[in-house]
Amino acid sequence: MSNMWSKKYDKCVKCGTTSINHVAKGLCRKCYTNKIEAVHKNYEKFKRGVSKVFLTKEKLIELYIDKQMSLSDIGRIAGCTRQTVYRFIKNYGIKLRNKTDARTIALDKGKFKYSSINEKGEIEEKTRNKIHFNKAFFSKWSNEMAYVLGLIYTDGNITDASLKMGRLTFAQKEKKSVEKFLNLIGADSKILYRRREKYVNTTAGELYYFHINSDIVYKQLLELGLTPNKSLSMTFPKIPEDYYIRHFIRGCWDGDGTVYIEKRNGNLKTSFVCGSLEFITGLKEHLRKQGLSDVKLYENKRSKKGNVSYYFRYGTKDSIKLFHYLYDEVPESQYLKRKYEIFKNYLDRNKTPRQLSLFS
């Protein structure tokens, strides 16, 4: 089913393409439009006079500008195609909406339809509604903003605004992390699910994710140092105050950090991994300035895709310092509980003294 072009067809029944989106009845958008045009060709000759009487400049301003109706909706009222309405609007010199405005209106009216696979592996038809969120969240530094920015640096991505509209995507294998992200920015985005999939040369694990389509957020994140497809080229950002940096690093930690207890000796170990050498070098250097050891940076070339990643590890003493640096006086809403509990359980069992805290 995952290889199907649509729910019922593996290609366009007219031209055989799979590169153009399916619209209806097994036809791609181009073939479907051609069919509709052919059906209406003779009908249009008869209706052209009626449409011209109805589609006056004043009427189009009322419907298209004031009521923000789509070309297709106006065409249904006028008894003609959307292309005919488009020609009337252009001839009258009425300014056409750009793609961003058209998309926003469609979202407001619940016209965006899409298919997704739920956690049971079933295909669901959904309507994409307009997403509400705190548009000022990334405009001012705070503990919460720094933490969320760290999450985006590790498990997020922004898409170029030239592609219809700027988009922020965040994906994590732990649903709780996605929920915390949305709660902190006050967003009502739907959490989507991608099941585990096996391909020819690789396996993609299950993920929970969401999208926020917003030019505002896209531009704000650009100003904060993010770039599209940043995983291998991102640099450690300039953060105005050192206090915010630890919250940013905790976001990175929840994305690309690992904590574990060695089975053979019961020691506590932690590590960071990243695909960008420049970013992880800046991260390691900052932690060194906070009192952690200047550990060795390793290179990992075992990726099946040929990409190189970099990582460093801490022993027990540095891991305890890292715990206090990341979590002291931080509310549960700003960290992933699973990783925190591994630290906490180790410290409770070993009754580690508080003098290792960087804030004691």
Buried (B, 14 or more C-beta within 10 A) or exposed (E): EEEEBBEEBEBBEBEEBBEBEBBEEBBBBBBBBBBBEEEBEEEBEEBEEEBEEBBEEEBBBEBBEEEBBBBEBBBBEBBBBBBBBBEBBEEBEEEEBEEBEBBBBBBEBEBBEEEBBEEEEEEEEEEBBBBEBBEEBBEEBEBBBBBBBBBBBBBBBBBBBEEBBBBBBBBBBBBEBBBBBBEBBEBEBBBBBBBEEEEEEEEEEEBBBBBBBBBBBBBBBBEBBBEBEBBBEBEBBEBEEEEBBBBBBBBBBBBBBBBBBEEEEEBBBBBBBBBBBBBBBBBBEBBEEBEBBEBEBEEEEEEEEEEEBBBBBBEBBBBBBBBBBBBEEBEEEBBBBEBBEBBEEBBEEEEBEEEBBBEE
